[in-house]
Amino acid sequence: MIDLKGAAFLLVAIAAGCGGKVSESASDTFEVTIPDGSAVALIVRDSIGIAEGDSDYVMGGVEGAAFGPDGNIAVLDCARGTVRIYSPRGEFLRSVGRRGSGPGELGNVTSMAVTESGSIQLAGAGGDEYGIHSFDYFTGEWISSIRTFVPPSCLEAAWGDRYLRKDISFEVRGDEIYLPVTVSLYEAGMEEPCIVFHSDTVLFDPTKEVELLELDWYGYDIAADRGGTVYIAPRSTHEAEVMVFDSSGCRLRTLVLPYEPVERTSDELEMERNILRAKAIASNESPEGLEPDPFKPTIRGLEVDGDGNLWILQGGPSTPTFSVVSPEGDFLYTAVVEGDPSDGSTWRFHIGEEGMLAYAEDPLCGYQKIYLLDR
């Protein structure tokens, strides 16, 4: 990623291509009621990854996992600069991309989307470009690279060959610098967004290094179903809201969840500290002195299952816990990972029609694995 502080003197305009614009339509606020009761168990049935041995199964630094259009599993290994493809049974099949600085080679790529049409979108350094790099999922062929001033993040597959992403720009207003942030829909290989679903502007404050780093890497949780419904949840330690949009960019409603702020334990603070340091190094920042927020985000993940239901990963519980709601916001059930993993507060998830994947950003066992879960 690009150093946000070092680049703050530059002025970059936000693209508004394809005639897309931010929706300004009114929407309903819908408060989701979560009753007390039993939860559905999510069971880890298998995993991919070993501590040492066969290099095809030793993970250097996982920054994404997703199901491909053929049901196989794509894993973005940031440290190795490649996407590895595994069968649903965990067998290594092939790699897409390789580490290097030449055309079609990858450097520090930190976000991935695998579209249902069969393209892999990667954000970060590739060849001599910082931006978005497209590969053919099936053949592994490099298709193109598109330069962006700051590499996008929060990439999520949408429908067809489209994907969602978050972009940050810079804007000078008098003596102050602002960071315009957009969440937009892109067609694979296109430079301009088709639709801008959400935009916000953050005042640049170089003394708030943790906030800038978290805005760069997270900022929002994003999901979309194959029918064109888009979900966006701003990362917050005190509010839990999910904005719901239709495929044209009109906001349909805002779901408000009854999540309360939760403080991190000392162990969770240390885990988050380790993650921040790793993210800082990957963003060419100094890892020294970074201290995490003492409170957890209220929401730390959104996914859509094969039935079109929205899975909202609660930020408070240490054991991964989801609130599952219908597209209209009706509560369906709670789902909890069985076994109370000790590093569960750093788990990240991907849910598709084929099932559920997860990995820990800061694994307590000392090495990363891709978990395959059933419900």
N, C-alpha and C positions, 0 to 999 in steps of 0.2 A: 504493500500500500504506500501511498505518497504521504509525506510528512505534512499534515494539515497546517502546523504552525509556520513551517518554512515557506509555505506557498500562499500565505494569507494576504500578501500584498498584491496578488493578481486578481483581475476582475474577469469572471467567466459568466456568460449569459446562459440561461436555461433554454434548451431547445424545446420547441412546442410543435413539433412536426405532426403530419397526418391530420391536421386540423383538430387534434385533440386538445382539450383544455380542462382545467380543474372544474369539477362540478360544483355549482353554487346552490343547488337545489336543497330545499328544506328536507329534513328527514325526521322520522319518529325516534324517540328514545325509548328503548325497551329494557326494563329491569328484569334480569334473569333471576328467578327464584330457585334456589338449590335446596331441596328438602334434605333432612337428615335421613340416613338409611344406609343399607349395605351397598358395597361397591363391587363392580366387576373386576376380576383379577386379570392382570396382564402377566403372562408367564414367559420367561426367557427359555426358549426351546433349543437354541444353538448359538454359536458365536463364530466369528472369523477373526483370526489374529493370534499370534504367538509372541512370546518374549524374545526368543532367539531361534535361529535355525534357517529354514527356507525363506529366502528374502521375499518371495511372492506373498508371504503371510505375515511378515514383520512390518508393522505400520510405523512410518516415520513421523507423521503428524496429520491426523485426520481432521479435515475441515468441512466435510460434507459426505453424506451417503444418501443414495436415492435408488429407486427401482427404475430400470430402463424400460423402454416400450416392449421388449421381449420378455420381461419378467426377471431378468438377471439383475444383479446388484452392482451399482457403480459407486466407487469409493474415491473421493478426492484426497490424495496424499500430498499435502502441501510441501513437506520436507523433501520428497522425492520428485516433485514436479510432474506428477502423472495422475491419471485416473485409472484405477484398476477395476476390471470387470470380473465378477464372481457369479457362479451359478447359484440358484436358490439353496443348494445344498452346501454352499461354501467353497466350491472348487474354483481355483484360479483359472480364468479363461484367457485373458489378454490384457494388455495395457493400451491406453490412449494417451499420446503425447509422451515427451521425455524431457528431462531437465537439460537446459542449455540456453544459449542466447541467440541462436540462429532462427531463421524463418520456421514457424510452426513448432518451435521448442518453447518450453515453459520455464519460468523462474518462480517467483513467489506468488502463486495463485491461491486465493483464499476464500472463494465462494463459487458455487456450482449450481446449475439448473440443467436437468435432463428433460427435454421436451418429449411429448408423446409422438411427435413426428420423427424423432430420431436425431436430434442435434444436441450436443453438449455445449453449454455456454459457461465459460470460466472467466472470472474477474481477477485481475492482478497483472503481473509482469509476464510477458511472452515475447520472445524475440527481442526487438528493441522498442516494443510498444508497451505502455501502461494502459490497460483498458479491458475490453471484452474480446475473448478469443473463442472462435467457434470450431468445433470438430464434429465429424460424422460419427455418431455413436456406433454404427455397425462396422464401418471400415477402418475407423481410427484416423481417417484423413483430415488434415488441417484444412479448414475452409477459408477462414479469414480472420484478421485482427482489426479491431476498430479502436483508435486512440481516444481516451477520455482523460481529462486533466487529473481527476481523482478517480481511481478505479471504483466502480459501483460495488455495492455489497447487498446482502439480504436477497440474493437471487432465488427466485422460485418459479418453477414451471407453471404455465397457465393452461391454455388449450391450443391444440394444433401445434404450430411451431413458434408459439409466443411464450414470453416469460416476463415476470415482474422483477423490478429491481429498484433499489434506492440509490439516488445520486445526490452528491453534495457539490455546491458551487460556492463562489465567493462574490461578495458584493460590497463595494465601498460606498458609504453614505456619510459624507463629511469626514469627521475624524474617526468614525467607527467602522468596523468591519463586521458584516453579517454573513451567515452561512445559510443560503437557501437550500432546503432539503425537499426533494420530490420523490414520490413513489409512482412509477409509471409502468405502462405495458409496452413491450418492444416486440417486434418481429425479428426472428433470428437473422443476423446479418445486416440489419438496418441501423442507421446512425441516429435517427430521430424517433421519438416515442410516438406511438399510435394514440395513446390516451394517458393523460396525467390524472391519476386518481386522487392524489393528496399532495399538498404542499405546505410547508411551514418555513419559518425563518428563525434562526438561532443567533443571538449575539455572540460574536467571537470573543472569548476571554482566555488568553494564553495561560492564566494562572489556574484554570480549571482543567488540568490535563486529563484527569480520569473521565470527566464528562465528555471531553472532545474525543477521547479514545473510544468510549462506549458509543458515541454518536457515529463515529466512523465505522465501527464493526457491527453495531446493532441498531439502536435508534427506534426500529420498528420490527414487529413480527408480522409476516405476510403469508397469505395462503390464497389459493384459488381452486375452484372446482372446474370440471370439464365443461360445465354448462355456461360458464362465464361469470359466476359470482365471485367477487373478490373481497377478501377480509384483510383489514389492516388494524393492528393494535399498537399504539405508541408505547414504547417502554417507559414505565413509570413505577415509582416506589409507593405511590399513594392513591392512584386511580387505576381502575381495571375496566377499560372500555375497548370494544371492538367495533370498528366502522365497517358496514356492509354496503357494497356497491354492486350495481348491475354491470353488464359487459360494456355498456356505453359510457360508464364513468359516473352515473348518477348515484348519489348516496341514497340507499333505501331506508336504512335505520342505523342506530347506534345501540349496541348491546352493552349494558352496564352490569358487571358482575359484582357480587357482594364479597369481594376479597378484602381482607384487612391487611395493613402493613405488618410485616414480620421481620424482626431483627435476625441477622445472621449469627450463628454460633461462632465461637472462636475457631473451630475446625473449618467451618464454612468460609470464614473470613480469610483463612490461610489458603484454602483452595482457590478462592476468587482472586487473591493476591497473586498466586502462581499463574492463573489464566491471564490477568492483566499484564504481567511481566512478559509472558509469551506473546501476547498481542502487540505489546509495545515494540518488541524486537522485530516482529514481522512487519510493523509499520514504520521501521527505521527511526523509532523513538527510543529515548533512554528509559530503561525499566526502573531506574532508581527512584525511590520516594513515592511510588504510586500506591495509594491506599484506596481500597474499595469502599463503596457506600455501605454503611453499617446495616442498611435495610435492603431486603431482596426486592427485585421487581415483582409487581403483582402478577404479571403475565410474562412468561418467557418462552412461549412457543405457540404457533397455530398450525394445524394440519387439517386436511379434509380427507375423509375415508371414502371407500368405494361406493357407499350409499349416499354420498353428498352431505354427510353430517360434519359439523365443525368440532374439532378436538382442541380445547383450550388448556394448555399446560399451565397449571397454577404455579406461581413463583414461591409461595410460602412454604409448602410441605417439603421436607428433605427427601421423602420418598416420592418419586415421580407420580403426580396425581393430575388427572385430566377431568375437566367438566365437558361432557359431550352434549351438544345442543343441535337442534334442527336449524336449517338455514333461516327460519323465521325467528329463532331465538328461544324456542321451547326446550326446556331442560329434558334430557333423555335419561342419562345416568352418569355416575362417576366411575372412572376407571383408574386403578392403582396398580403399579408394578409390584408383583409379589416378591417378598423376600427382603424388602427394605435395604437396597444397596447403599453402602456407606458413602459412595461417591455420587449418589443419585441426584444431588443438587446441581451437578455439572453435566447431567445427561442431556443430549440433544437428540431430537427424533425426526423421523420421516415416516409418513403414513401414505400408503397407496392402495390400489385395489388388490395388490398381492399380499399385503400384510403391513408389518411395522418393523422399522429399523431404529437402532439407537446406538450411541457411543458416548463415552464420558470425555469431556474436555480435559479434565484433570483426573485420570484414573488412579485409584488408590493402589491397584496392583502393580503400578509402575510402567505399564504398557497399554496401548489402546487396542480395543477389540470392537468389532461391529456385532451388536447383539440382534438376534432375530427373535421377535416376540409374537406370541399368539394371545388371543382373547377368547 
